[in-house]
């Protein structure tokens, strides 16, 4: 009879645990995310964001090399163009990650500026025949892209706290001073 009692008490304990409120005084059902989970997701997203920024910077260094190699006849400009388009997509992904991870307004602003500079970078070579002196800014803009990538990769990250609903605040009750 003792053996039949043990599973019942474990079941009762599990049932009681599910009924107990969590730290912020709300029940968590199986499969629901808590605010702590959302913070962890943003933290991981921020690490991915910073890693991608370093990869973009490395890609920009390779871009400089490929442009120089093409200029001195080692190769054509085709590898430079191809990698440039891949980097443009990576930079767009970087902006999306910044918006999802919410690492702070500063980093989101840097990612938006990096994306805008990338659009300019892709368009500048098309001005080669009509406005060659403007198209020559392609190199200067590439330096600005590298500076922005470094700024994002080295930026201090402040993960925005999860917002609390009015129901959560009401469930917690008044603060320590009233």
Secondary structure, DSSP 8 states (H G I E B T S, - for coil): -HHHHHHHHHHHHHHHHHHS--TTS----TT---HHHHHHHHHHHHHHHHHHHHHHHHHHHHHHHHHHHHHTTSS-SHHHHHHHHHHHHHHHHHHHHHHHHT--HHHHHHHHHHHHHHHHHHHHGGGTTT-HHHHTHHHHHHHHHHHHHHHHHHS----------HHHHHHH-S-TT-
